[in-house]
């Protein structure tokens, strides 16, 4: 049996020593961001992606070893542990294989087979299995015993049948072979529950659906499982079509495993019935449950991966920067909520205006907003993208023209999750006197200034960039998304003197309590002048300081290195570089031409290797550099504000809001995200939509079709596409077979920020055919 470290090393394609070093650091309490950034020499420069995989596999394999030890102890206690069985258990490399081996020894409720064994019928079962020439009816007569519950020959033979069935069904080798066969040959079949056609219309693509189990994509699997959970669909495993008088392939495999052949002997027919019942009664439902569980687990893993990827891109979206911002949270009857925040995100002013129906106070609203903008010297206008957003965007456009001297810029901002923040305990503590709806406006303003700093205040799964997030393991989802948030926050770093407690809590080594202690200390003693002052914060010890310090920035502090990603433990190295080069540290920082001439190997020693020195020289070149891209905005076309304004063939600019396995959703400013199906993302073949786009990208799209009654928009990123035209070959389409341009996917697979199976977002009916043809392949 490979050691855990060796197995992980093989999976990652790295040396076991690297894995051992990383495992040791994790066990000591080091975080992935800290290890990836500041312990490169120790781990051989494992990056954060490798370390996250390592951490996940380490958890699984340790759980596997714990279960292995428990199983070995249980079988040993029963006095049934042989050397061969122990070897097989020690070689088991998955939890499924381990449980298969344990099945015959597992404590279980009293079964029909056990009852028959207690009545002494095991002798009959063994005799008929060993010698099929024996006559079952004659042999069973001597085991008839009414007092033991076996009053006639039929009951006795049924008891013998259950004994063999349970024995066959607990054979680990047979289970492994059957499971492997079904994985490669079985189909997932979904059918509508009779009478549920109207109620389950959103699942209509799966009313009569068959697809090879091994090729079912995650979004289709989760859609079918959701339909089953809601009582709309039934789902089953099928292997070809049963032919009357012929053995099912799985029955044949059971017969081969136990050398059962029909040679016309007295017990052959009875043994064949045992095999048939073993498959239909004992193994089919068991394996179907297992394989559906594996399919769900795989689908959940992929869905969580998609969510994590989108969240990563959203959190690392370009910040508009430290500018005075006025936010407009659009509304009709209840009015538009207004909030003005200063360059640091501090709330300056609020208001509620009613520019739209039913009040239609357009001019009064412009006057109110104009006064606020002039009073606070507003630079940015953030407009929430919810109800009445395009009408409000038009209002903002007029406001910008009325005050040209302020040179304001208006930007549409996703308000997904803003209402969650507004009603949260965190928002209540921050703005106890402020109305909930106005808190949402504050959040919209701040997320324009710095998406990362604001979005960390919202539970990640409420941000609305996921796919079937309510159908997956909430523990796994939370673990994965928390890791993404941690990686993003630490990749950017935070200003120790301005960061909120919510943001600080995501820093390596810190938690909610320590983050609150830092903020309280800052409030009581004023701004931190150095990283070293962190050690004065209650309950913040040396280990925590080691993990956190490099990711915290002190701007304009006593030590210029405190504003960089250089870790305090390497300050002596920087001082030595400065001394050896005859420079002062302050003049050394930012001198690119000089720093790029230095040979990193010149400054290595026993403590600091080449990776650390190289990183330090890069950091001195551009201290505290932000890895996020330059801020850009999409320009929504004037006059295109709702679905009725769209026309096939229009070319529009939009923002990618979500990337799924089957395409990308794009906000083009009409209150419904349109879908660019994977087949319409590029002129080239696209296997993974993420290869082409990511959340936050600004893209140019062509409108392919518009379905107003069903609120659907089909888009293409191929400007040469013609709405409604078919594609004959792979040069223009997503492969051979004449698949249509544009894009669509079954309604139950589409994205929704509320995670409903049939949201309005989507593309057009011409791609239902595409989706169906893909399923059949």
N, C-alpha and C positions, 0 to 999 in steps of 0.2 A: 504493500500500500504506500502510495506516495504521501509524503508529508504535506500538510496544508500549504506551507510556503512553496514547496516545489511545484505543487499543482497550480497555484496561482501564477507562479513564475512562467510556467508553460503556457498558460492562457494569455498572459500579457506579452509573452515573447521577450522576457527580461531574465536576468540572473537571479537565482534563489537568494543570493546575498542582498540584493536590492530589496526584495520582498521582505526578508527577515528584518532589515533595518527599518523599513517603513512600518511593519507590524509592531516593532519595539517602540517606535515613536508614538504610534497611535495608542498603544497600551499605556504609555506614560502620560497620556492626556493631551498630546499635541494634536492640533487640528489639521485638516487637509490643506487649507490655504497657507498655514505656517510652514508645514513640511515642504510643500511645493515651491514656496518662495525662498525660504531661508535654510533649508537643510538639503540642498542639492548634492553636496559632496557626500553626505551620508547615504542618500538613496540612489546615487548615480543619476541624478536629474530626472526622476520620475515626475511627470507633470500632473496637474490636478485631475485630468480625465482618467489617467491611469490609476491615480490614488483613490478616486471615487469608486472605480471598479474593484480595486483591491479591497477597499473597505467593505463593499457590499458582499463580495465573494468570501471574505474572511468571516463575516457574520453568518453566512449560509453554511459554510464548511464547519465552523465551530458548532453550530446547531446540529449538523449532521453527525459530528463526532460525539456530541452529548447523547443523541438518540441512539447511536451505535452502542455506546457503553451501557445505556439503560437496557437495550435489547439483549445484549450478551449476558448481562447480569440476570435478567428475567429467565432466559433459557437455561442458564447454568443452575439457577435455583430450582428449576423443574427437573434437573438431572438429565437433560436431553441434549446438551451441547457437545457435539462431536468436533473433532479436529477439522474435518472437511467443512462443516457448517460454519465454524468460527472463521475459517479462511474466506468463505464466500461473503460472510457479513463484513469482514474487514476490507474486502475488495469492493464492496458496494459503493458506488460513487454518486448515487442520487438517493433522495429520500424515498422515492417510489420503489426503487430496487430493494432498499432496506426493509420497507414495509411488506413487500412481496415475500421476502425470506422469513419474516417474522410471523406471517399470517397463520401458519399451522400451529404456532405456539402461543398465539395471542389469546388472552382470556376473553371468552365471548359468552353470550347468553346460551342457554341450553337449546341445542338444535335437534331437529328430527333425526339426524345422523347419530348424534350422541345418545339420544334416547334408545335408538336401535342397538347401538353398541352395548349400552347398559343391559339390554335384554338378551345379550349373547348372540346377536345376529351377525356380528362381525365375522364369525366363522363361516357363515354362508356366503357373505360378500367375497371373502378371500377365496373361497373354494370355486365359485362361479367365475371369478376373474382369472384364477390360475388355470382352470380346466373348463373351457367352454363346451366340452362334450357332455358335461353334466346337465341333466334336465332340471331347469329352475323350479318347476311346479313340484316335482317329486322331492327335490332336496329341501324345499321350503316347508314341507309338511311337518317335519320333525321339530321345527322351531315355533310352531303355532302355540301361543300361550295367552289366553284371554286376560289373565290376571296382570300380565305385563303390558297389556294394551295392543297385542297382536293376535286378534281373534281368528284370523283366517289366512290362507296362503297369500292372497293379494296384499294384505297389510304387511306380512313378513317380507315379501319381495320388494314392496315399496321401501321398507326400512333398509333392506340391503342396498337398494338403489341410492338412497340418500347417503349412506355411508361412503359408497364409491364416489358419488357426486362431490361430496365435501372434500374427499381426498384428492380428486382430480383438480378441483377448483383452487386448491391451496398449493399446487405445485409451482414453485417459483420459476422454473425453466419454461414451463408451458405459458405462464402468465407473461413472461418477457417476450416470448415468441409471438403470442397473440397480439400483444400490445404493439409490437413493432409492425406486424402485418396490417393491423387496422390503421395505424398512423400513415402508412404509405398507400393503402388501397381503399379505405373507407371514405364515404361521403357524408357531409353534414346535410341533413334533409330538414327543411322547415316547411310547415304547413299551417294554414290558418285554422284556428279552432272554429268548427261549424257555428254559425250564428254571430260571429264576431267581425264579419267583413266590414260593416259600416263603422263600428266603434274603433276598429284598428286600421282604418284607411291609411294612416301614416306609415304602416308597416306593409303596405300592399306589395312591395317588391319582393317580399319573402313569403307570400301566401302559397307559392308552389316553387320553392327554391331548393336546388341541389348543387352542391359544390364539393370538390375534393377537399377532404379535411386538412391535408397538408398545405393547401394553398389559400385557405380562408384568411383574408387580411383582417387586421385587428378591428377596424371600424365595422366590418360586416358581422364579425363574430359578436361584438358587443351589442350591435343592433338586434340581432336574433335573440340573444340572451335576454335583452331588455323586453322584447316582445313576448318571450316566454314568461318572464316574471310578471308581466302585466296581464297574463291570461289570454293574449291574442294569438300567440303562435305555439305550436308544439315543435319540438326539435328531437331528432333521433339520428343514430348512426346507421348507415346502410352499407352493405357490401354487395354490389351487383343486384341481380334479381334472382330470387329463389326459384329453382326449377323443380316441379313435382317429381318425387322419386329419387332426387339426387341429394347428396350431402352438401350442406353449407360448407364453404371453405374452412371456416373455423372449427366445425365439427370434424372435418377431415384431419385437421391438425391435432385435435384432441385424440382421435383414433390412432394416428401415427405415433403420438407421444407414448401411448400405453399399449401399442401393438395389438389393437383390437381390429379384427378383420372378419368380414361376413363370409364364412366358408360353408354355410349351411348347417353348422353344428347346432346342437340343442339350445345353447345359451347365447348364440350370436345375436339373435334378434333382441333379446333382453338387454344385452350389453350395448347394442346400437341405441336402444332407448335411453340407457344411462348416459351415453355420450350426448344425445340430443338434448336431454334435460340438463345436463351439465352446462351446455352452451346457453340454452334459452332461459333457464331458470336461475343459474348461479353466476355464470361468467359475463353474459351479454350486458346486463344492467350494471354490474360492477365495473366492467371495463369502459362502458359508455360514460359512467359517472367520472371515472378517472381521467379519461381522454377529454371530456368536456371541461374538467377542472384544469387540465394542462392547457387546453385551448384558451380558456378564460384567463389563466395566469399569463400566458404569452401575450394575449390581446391587451390585457391590463398593462403589462410591462411596456408594450409599444405605445399605448395611449398615454401613459405617464411620461414616456420619453418625448413624445410629441409636445405635450403640455410643458415639460421642463425646457425644451428647446425654445418654444415660443416665449415662455416667461423670461428666459435668459436674454433673448433679443429685446424684449420690451423693457426690461430693467436697465439694459445697457444702451437704450436709445439716447440719442444726442440731447443734452440739456440745452435749453434756451439761454441759461446763464442767470447771473445775479442782476435782474432788472425789475423795476417796479412794474407790477402786473395787475391788470384788472380782469377779473373772471366773470363770465356770464354763464349762469346755469339756466338754460332755456326752459320756458314753461308757457302754457297758454292761460288757462283759467286762474291758476295760482300765481302767475307772473314769473318774470325772470329774476333770479336771485343774483345779486351783485356783491362781489368782495374785492377789495383792493389790498394787496400785500406789498411790502417793501422789498428791496433787493435780497434780503435775507429770509423772506417768507413770513415776516411778522405782519399780523393783521393790522391794517390802518383804518379801514372804513367798510361799511356794508350798506346795502340798500335793496329795495324790491321795486321793480318797475314793471309796467304792463303795456308793452308795445303791441301785443297781438290781441286777437279776438279773445274774449268778447269786448274788452275795453278799448283796444286799438289806440292807445295813447302814445303814438309814435313820436310826435314832436316833444311831448313832455318828457318822454324817456331820453331822447337825444339831449335835452337840456340838462337833465339830472346827470347823465353819464358825462356830458361835457364838463360840468363843474367838478366832478370827481377826478377826471383826467387832468384838468388844469391844476387843481389843488395839489395833487400828489405827483405831478409830472410823470404820468403813466407812459411806459415804453412798449409794453406788450398787452394785447387783448387776447385772453384765452376763452374760447367758446366751447362749451360742452356739446358733444355730438349726439345728444338725445332728441326728444320731441321738440319740434320748432327750431332745430339748430340752423338750418339753412336760412330761415327767415331772420333769425338772430344774427347770422353771419352777414346778411345784407344790411342789417341795422349797424353792425360794427363797421362795415365798409363806409357807410355814410358818416359815421362818427370820425373815422380816420380822415376823410376829406374835409370835414368841418374844422379840424384842428391840425392843419399841415405842419405847423411849427413844432409839434411834439414828435413828428416822424414815427408814429406808432405802427406796429405790425400786428395784424390779426391772424390767429392760428386756431384751427379746429383741433380740439383735444378730446381723446377718448375719456369718457366719464365712467367707464366700467369700474365698478367697485367703490365709486365715490360715496354712494348711499350706504354701503357697508361701513366705510370709515365714519360717516356722519353719525351713525347710530352706535358706534363702538364706545367702549369704556374709555379708550385712549382719547377720543375726540371730546368726550364729556369732561375729562380732566383738563384738557387743553383749552376748551372753550365752554366752561360751565354755564355761562349766561347766554350763549349764542343759540339761536334756533337751529334745529337739525338741518334744515334745508340750506341755511347759510353756511354751515360747516362744509357742505358739499362743494359750494362755490370756492371756498378757501382751498380745498383739496385740488380742485381743477386748476387753480392758479399756480399752486406749488408744483404740481406734477409737470407743468410746462417748464417751470424754472429748472427743476431737477427731478426727472421721473423716478430715479432710484431712491432718492431720499424720501419721497412721498409714498411710493408704492409699497415700501417695506412696512408701512403702517397697516396694510390691508392683508387679510389672510390670503395667501397666494392663490388658492383655488377659487377665490371670489373675483379675481381680476378679469376672468372671461376670455382666456386664450386657450382653453382646454377642449378636449374632445371626450365626451362621455365621462367627465370627471366624477359624477355621482355613482357611476357603475363600477368603479375600480376600488381596490383596497385602499381605504382611507389612510391606513397606517403607512403603506408604501408610498402613496401619493404625497402625504405630508413630509415624509422623510426625504423623498426626492426633491420636492420643491424647496424645502428648507435648505437643502444642500446647494441648490441653484442660487438662492438668495444670498447665502453665506459667501459663495464663490464670487458673485457679482459685487457685493459690497466691499469685499476685501481686495478685489482686483482694482477697484477705483480708489479705495481709501476714503476716510472721512475727516473733516475738520473737527478736531477735538473741542473747539470753542463754540461751534455753532450747531453741531449735530444733535438731533433729537434723541431721546432715550430709545425710541424704537429703532433708530438707525444704529446707534452704538451697540445695542443688544445683539446685532448681527455680526459684530466684529469678532474675529478669532479670539477665543478665550473668554469673552465676556458673556453675560447673560442678563436677563431682565433686571435682576436685583443690582448687579454691579453697574449696569448702565444708569439706573436711577440714582445710585450713589454718586456716580461721576457728575451727573447733572446737578444734584443737590450740592455737591462740593463746589462746583462751578458757580452756582447761584450764591453760595455763602461767601466764597473767597475771591470771586472775580475770575477773569480769564486765566487759563493755564499759560504760564510763560515757558514751560518746557515739558517734554515727555516725562522727565524724572519726577515731576510733581505728582504724577499719577500714583506713585507709591504712597502718597499721603491719603489717598481715598480709602475709606474704611473697607476692609475685607478684600482689598486688591493686593494680593501677594506677589512674590517674585515670579512664580510660574505663570500667573495670569499676565503679568507685565511682559514676560518674555513672549507669550503668544500674541498679545495685542499691540504692543508698542509700534511695531513696524508699519501697521496699517492705520495708525492715527497720526494726523498732521497738526502741527502747531505753527500757524502762519505768523510771520513777523515776531518770532519768539527769540529767546536768548541765544539759541544755537541754530544756525541756518539748516543744519542737517535734520532738525526736527520737522521741517516742512517737506521732507522727502521720504521715499520708501526705504532709505538706508536704515537698517536696524541699529538701535543703540549698541548692541553687542559688537558691531563692526566699526564703531566710531574710532577706536584706536588705529584700525587699518587705514581709515581715511586720513587721519592725522599723520600717519607714516608716509602715505602717498604724497601729502602736501609737503612734508619735510624733505623727502627724497627729491622732490621736483623743485624745491625752493619757492613754493607758492603758499599764499594764505588760502585757507579753505574757502572763504567768501569769494575770492577772485577766481578760485579754481572752478567753482560751481557755474555751469553754463558756458564755459569756454570750450566750445565744441572742437574747434580746430586743434587745440592743445591736447584735449583729452583723447581724441581719436588717434593721436600719434603715439600714445603710451602703450607699451606692451604689457598686458595683464599678467603674464607669467613672471614678470619682474617683481611683482609684489606678493606672490603666493608664499605661504609658509606652512608650518605643520597644522595650524588651526584653520586658515582660510585658503581654500583651493581655488582653482581657475574659474569655476562657475560663479563663485561669490564675488571674486575680484572683477570679473567681466560685468556682472550685474551692477556692481557699485559704480564702475566707470560710466555705464549707460545711464544710471540714475543721476550721477553728477552732471552729465551732459544736459539732461532734461528732467530736473528734479520735480517730483510730484506730478508727473505727466498723467493726463487723463486718457485712458484707453478708448473712451467712447468717441464716436465719429462726430464730424462737424454737423452743427444743427442746420437742417433743411426742412422746408415745409412743402406740402402738396398744394397746388393751386386748383381748387374746385372751379369748374366752369360756371360762369354767371348764367343764370337762367335755367340751370339744371339743378332743381332743388327737390324733386320727387320722381317717383317712377314714371308718372305720366309725361315728364319732360324728356325721357329717354327715347331715342330712336335707334334701331339697328344700324350699325355702321359708324356711329359716333365714336370719336377717339377722345378719351378723357384721361386726366391724371388722377391718381388715387394713392391711397396708403394701404399697404398690406397689413391686415389686422390679425390674421391667423393663418398658419400653415398646417395642413393635415396631410395624411398619407395619400389623399386623392386629389389634392389641389391646394389652391390658396384663395382666401377670401380677401376682397379688396373694398375699402370704403371709398366710394366715388361721390359722396355727399348727397345721397338720396334717401338716407335713413334705412337702407337695406344694403348690406354688404353683398356684392356680386361674387360669384364663384368663377375662378379661372381653373378649369379642370386640368389635371396633370397633362392631358393630351394637348392642351392649348397653351402651355407655359413657354414653349420654345419650338423653333423649327427642328431642333435635334431631339433625339429620343431622351426622355427624362425618366429615370428610375425612381428618384426621390425628389419631390418638389423642393426640398430644402437646398438642393444643389443650385437652384435657380433664384429663389427668393427667401426672404426671412421677414418676420414680423417687424414692422416699422419702415420697410423699404418703400420708397416712392417709385411708382411704376406707371407706365403708359399702357392703357388697355383699350380694346375696341369692344363696343357693345354688340353682342351677337344676337341675343333675343331678349325680349322683355315680356313677362307674364304678370300683368297687373293684378288679376283676380287672386293669384296664388303668391303674390309678392316675391317673384323670382327674377333674378338678373343673371344672364349668361354672358361671360366676358372672355376675351382672348388677349394674350400678350403678343400674338403674331399679327402684325399690322397688315399682312397680305391676305389674311383670312376674309372670306366673304360670308356674311350671315346666311345660314341655311344651306351652304354648299357642302357637298360630300367630299371626302378625301379618298384617293385611290391607292396611295402608297405611303411608305414610311418617311419619305422626304418631307411631307407636309403634316403628316399625322403622328399619332403616338404608336405607330407600328403598322403592320400590314393588316389588311382586312377591311379597308374602306370605312374606317370609323369616322364619325362626323366631327367636324370642327367645333369650336366652342367647348362647352363642358357641362357636365351634369353628374350627379350622383344621387342614389336613392334618397328620398326625403328623410328617412330615418337615420341617414349617415351625416346629415349636414350639421355644421357648427352653429351653436347658439350660446350666447353669453349666459343664458339661463339653463343651458344643457338640456333642452327638450329634444326629443327625437325627431320632431318635425317642425323646426323653426322656419320662419319665413325666408331667411337667407338662402340663396342657392342659385342654380342656373336653370337651364331649360330642358324641356321634354325631349329635345333631339338627342340629349346625351343619356337618357334612360337606356336607350338601345346600346349605347357605348358601354355603360356599366354592366348591362346584362351580358353583352358579348365578352367582356373581360372575365365575368364570372364563369362562363362556360369553358374558358380555355384552361 
